[in-house]
Structures are given as C-alpha cells and as structure tokens.
C-alpha cells in the first residue's frame, strides 16, 4: 500500500509553524507497512488544492491530510477533497450539538461559520474528534482513499490513535506491537553497528538519534498482539546480543527516567554539584514525576567560592590543579553527596565555551565525578566541534550515565577511581590529575 | 516571484529526521518577498524525482532543493535536476582538491563515489560549500531557476546566508533589513492585539509564539540597508506603541540573555532557589555565555529540609502555610540572595504534577519570589491545563521576568511586597498568605 501525506495551511508555507505532523505520520505509516512516497504542504487555496488532489489520488492508494478543517472561510480541505473523491457533504445534527455544547461550556457563542465544521461526508464517513470541535473525514472512490485530520498536533495524534490507525489496521487485517530500546552511545558508530538489523520487512526497526543516545523502535505486524510481542522480543534480542548493556532500558522517555526508577528500586538518593551544566542535570532528574523520592538537594556551584562553600572543594586544590580538573570533580561529587546526606553524588566541571579554554583544557573539556560509598569515579569528556549547548548537553548525559551505573552497582566504564579517604592526599590527587592530562 | 521548496531524502519520508530546513527556508523566502506555493518531500528515487521536477518547474519561478548531494549511489538530485533544466555536469578539479584535502585532514581516504560530489553544472554555476564537501548548484533555463543546497541544516543555512540569499537579493535588486522584537505575554491574546500589523507587504511582520513569550520579526526590503533600517524602526514603533514594555528586548535569543546583560550593566548578581523547576532557571541563566559574571550560586531545594538548610526557610512556616505558599516563596528568595551574597534572589515553589495537588493548591499552582534590597515581591501563577513540563516552563519564564524587572529597578507587575524585616513576623506572613488564597 502506498500513501502521501499532505499538510494544509498557509501558515506552514510562511514558516510560522514547524511541521511536526508529517514526521509523526511518516513513522506511523511506515510501521503499518504503508510506503510514504511524497509529503506536501499546500496553502489554503481551493484551486491549487483541487489540482493537487486530482494529481495525487492517481499516484497512490491513500492520501493522509492534516489541517484546513477550521471554521474560517479559507478552511476548504473537506469540501475540496470531497469533490475530488465524488462525494458531497451534509449537515450533521449530532456534530452540531457537540460544537454548540463545547462553545457553551467555554462561555462563547457559535457563529454561522461554525456550521461548516458540522458538515460530514455523505458516502464516506465522519471521524469523531474527542479533543476538539472539528470532526475528521474519510473518503473513498474505486479503492482509493483519503483521510482528513485536524492540524493541531494533539488533536491529530489523538484522532490517529483512536480512529484512523485502528481503521487502517483493520483494512490491513493485522495488529501492531512495538518496543523501543534506549541505547547509550555515539550516533554514527551505533547506526553503523546495527545497520544490517535496520533492513527488515517485519518486524521493522528504525533508529532515531539524540545527543549521546539513540532510540531503536522495533515494530511487528502480526495477526494477534501476543504474536507481535513475541516477534518483537525475538528481534530485540538481536540488538541486545550486539549492543550489550549499552541498551539501558525499554519504553522510557530518557535516561533520567531509568535513573530515577533504579534509585527508587534500590532505595538510594542522589545529589548534584554542577558547574558548566548549571542546573541542567538537576532539571532533567526533576522532570521525572516522583523524582522527589530520590532527589532532595542540588547545588549549582558556578563560582569557585560556591564550590568551596557549598560542597567543600579545597581552594588549594583549585589553585593547584585548575578548577576544570579531575581532583576538583572528585571533591565536588564527594561533597555533593555529603552535603545532601545522599548515597550518590555526581559532579560536572568543564569549559562550555565559547571562550575560556586553554592549551590543557580547550573548550569542550569536561571532568565528571560520581561518588558512592568509599569511592569516587572520575571521567574526562572532550567534546569535539564544541558549542556551548552541545558541551552542556553531552556533559549532562554523561553524568546521568555515571549515576545510573553506580545505582546499578557497576563500575562505570572509562573512569578512574579515587578512595574517599584519599581525597585530601596530595599524592593521590597528583596521581589522579596525571592520568587525565594529555588524554 | 513564486517558489517551491523540495526536500530530498528517503530518511525524511520514513520519519527518521524532523524536517526543519523547510520552515527555515519558508521564513527566509517570505522575507525576500518570494511567495512559497508548495513544499514537498521526495525520496531518493530518480524516476519520481524527475517527474516531480518536470511538473514543478512549470508551476513557479524558483525551485529550492535541499538534500541528495551526498556521495552515495542514491544521491541523485544534481544529475536529475540538471537534466530537467537542459544542463549537464562536468568534473571540477578545484572541488576535487577540496574534497581530497578535507578527507586527508580527517585521516580518511576518498572512494571513487566521492568524485560525484566534484561534478558541477556546465551552463549553470556551482555554489561553494565552506562547511562541508558537497558544493551546491544553480540551474537556469528560460528564466526559471533551481538552486540545490546540502541537506545537513548547518551546511544548508551557511550556504543560504553566504551565497544563495545574496544572489536572490541581487536578482530582486534589493537589500533586506530585519529586527526581531521579544515580547512577554500569552500567545493568543498577543497575536490578537497585533493582528492588523501582521498584514503588511513591506515591511513584513510575522509572529512566532513560544512558552510565555512571542517573537515578532519585522523585515523591510529596500534599496539600501540604511533605508531598510529606517523602515524597520518606524514599523517597530507601532508595536512599541501597542505593547509598551511587554517588548523586553530586540534581537536576543531569549529572556535569559536580556537578564544577564541587564545584570552586567547594573553591576548586580543573582541567585536562585528552585523547588518545582528543579534547576531549570539556573540552567537557562547559565546557558548564556558570560553568565558567570552575574551568577555564582544556585540552590535546588527540592525537599523541605533543603529549603531550611540551604536557604533558611523556617520549618514552622512550612508547617503553618504549606510548602507551596507565598510565605515560603518569600523566605526562599530572601534566603537565596543572602546565602549567595547576591543583590537579587529569585525562588519558585509549586505543584508541577501530575499528582500532589489539593483543593487550595491544585496542580499548576506556583508561588514565585523575587527579593532585592529590603523587599521581596511574591507572585502566584495558576497554570491551566497543566502538564508537568508546561508548569515548569511557565514558572521558569515568570521567575526570569520578575528578575528582569527587579534588575531594571521596577516593581514587577502582579506582585505583593513583603519587607525583609517582616519575613519572620507571623502577622505579616499571615497577611501575605491571605492575599493569595482564593485567587
């Protein structure tokens, strides 16, 4: 089955709005095994829209429209597509009651324009909108179909999931089951590693990369959900075999969600001391509902004096090794845990740029610390082609990864340990500092 | 002049990548006075691409392509478009040297495929890529033009600004001058207020809304930059007359940038005590280069004990009024300033949800404090239709606005003052608490 996605709205052509609907529908259609051949954005112009629909309906089996279902005079998608598919529209009393009720509840009155929204297909079918006033529509002629959904992303997604997706699954006579693996690691290398597994018809697997991690979404089409789940599990195993514990979780919103859940499971609490990330790590942790169970205190220690006063870094250590150094990261992490009475402390000190680097510590150099029990683990990050936002994002991601490994009871990879007892020993700090210089 | 934007890449049709290029180019073309009539995304398929180009070149004056200029076999945009515009490609020695040099510097060797990238138009012109290996191309036939740029957003934007935009301005015989106003306030009401000013041919004005603020971009086309600037200034004045000091700055990345600059100008420093925003405010402030001049200490006081220990909130005050209350916000702000030795302290305590609200403090209730000198100003925010991320984003935005007003020496609108001396007085705190209950 082939499809095209059509976004209708002059505001899109002016660049006033970023079109996120097309990407969402592309992924969803791909999972249904429907090939998207073209995506188009058209303005609210009846002539151009009609020309477009007449061309497009002969190129593929399904046209998926978003937008142009509003009450204003230039919202013409429904009328135009109906005509192209040999259908007409009729006034629907129950939709009209819904619309007037909706307006009444929000203390407004309808205008004559609003009646347009209550028009529904005669031969085709209306699609109920449970989250707004504009119903969707389905048209069909000689086996070629068109579906119309609202342009507001939340309404579109809801209508897609509640009505359109099930309708298409029924036509395809299948169910879908998905699992999303979350994987730590650099984008291009990871993509290369798993490339062979991404070329499969069923289950499909697609990779979406973000800063410091990727998402691998596996989707199986099957006659039953149980069978789909089994197919997903078997296919997921291939990724686990290849990637090991770089796969840190399934079906979560991000590393912070896994970290908070793991801390809860183990009955641990965590504290942060952030310099160049400036609150970004605490912000990510507290974005997770229920994080207050495991996170109570965060320190943004931007100045050297703040590092000393809030988390007990020795001014002499800063003077000797530089504020961006392994010994300072180690003392910050230990200090954060102690000041908060937390089991785990994590820290970041680095040069986010655009200025402030030197030969030993160019912009993009970050030291991370992660303390638990009697040991603190230090890691160095060198972000190439650094810009301020990227350095901060990578540093926060790396810090959350260290925290997760400690919460899991593992020794984090690529780190150097220092004993808590040795944190004030010149010899031990010298040694720790040496390890990272020249890396 | 009319145009279409064409994004080439199967990965876009699969939804693997969000297409941000189309929005960027839509805005830029609109500013040049070029009407974008359609945007399309096409896969890497030579037949379908050729069909498309042959249709599209007769519909408008200019086709703007991004993507499909890579070295692999399925990158066919240049060959295909050349043929449609009656042009051919020729191997360009200087481009090839650039490519081999680029590979050598990154320690790699070129493959035969890479030679494709050194092919340039015979009749048209190549467009130098200063930020990558793939040159762009310009084709022209009987007054109809096509321009090809890389798909990587950073390379595309650079080529657009360095070469394509100047070329189009020259053809249009004009220069462009732009100014972007930053405006605080609710999105829909603001858009309604300025709607008449958005319908102008030259200068154009477009509004882009974000959480708690909008951006109004004014662009004038003129024969000289000086004339364009004058036109922009005159048109901007209309917005200032309408919106007053809701316009907080021009040509900045966000409220945090204006705040940091204002603090620097006034020689002030600032500190934060965050509960429900969990570091988001500190993160936004420290995202500004040079913020270390004005920001040294940030406290994420998620637990009640943290509010007491780090910024001196009295446990009795929490017990009496609730942790989400005006008295607690006031003590947090005063305590943040004092603990950091900063002139200004800001604070947030609220119910971000999804759970945790009660009748007096439903999810979405946030108290903000802003202290300077002998006074702390408290404000209450009630976010309707709250979700956790939205509540946090609105609270951070409101806190930054309070801080900016204090830095400017103004009394922030919609706040209740409390004297520093009265922060431990039961009577004064009772009174402050009363003002906000039932709002």
Interface residues (C-beta under 8 A of the other chain):
Chain A: X12 X13 X14 X15 X16 X17 X18 X19 X20 X22 X23 X24 X25 X26 X27 X28 X30 X36 X37 X38 X39 X40 X41 X42 X43 X48 X52 X55 X206 X207 X208 X272 X274 X276 X277 X278 X279 X280 X281 X282 X283 X285 X286 X287 X289 X291 X292 X295 X296 X297 X298 X299 X300 X301 X302 X303 X305 X306 X310 X340 X353 X354 X355 X388 X389 X392
Chain B: X12 X13 X14 X15 X16 X17 X18 X19 X20 X22 X23 X24 X25 X26 X27 X28 X30 X36 X37 X38 X39 X40 X41 X42 X43 X48 X52 X55 X206 X207 X208 X272 X274 X276 X277 X278 X279 X280 X281 X282 X283 X285 X286 X287 X289 X291 X292 X295 X296 X297 X298 X299 X300 X301 X302 X303 X305 X306 X310 X340 X353 X354 X355 X388 X389 X392
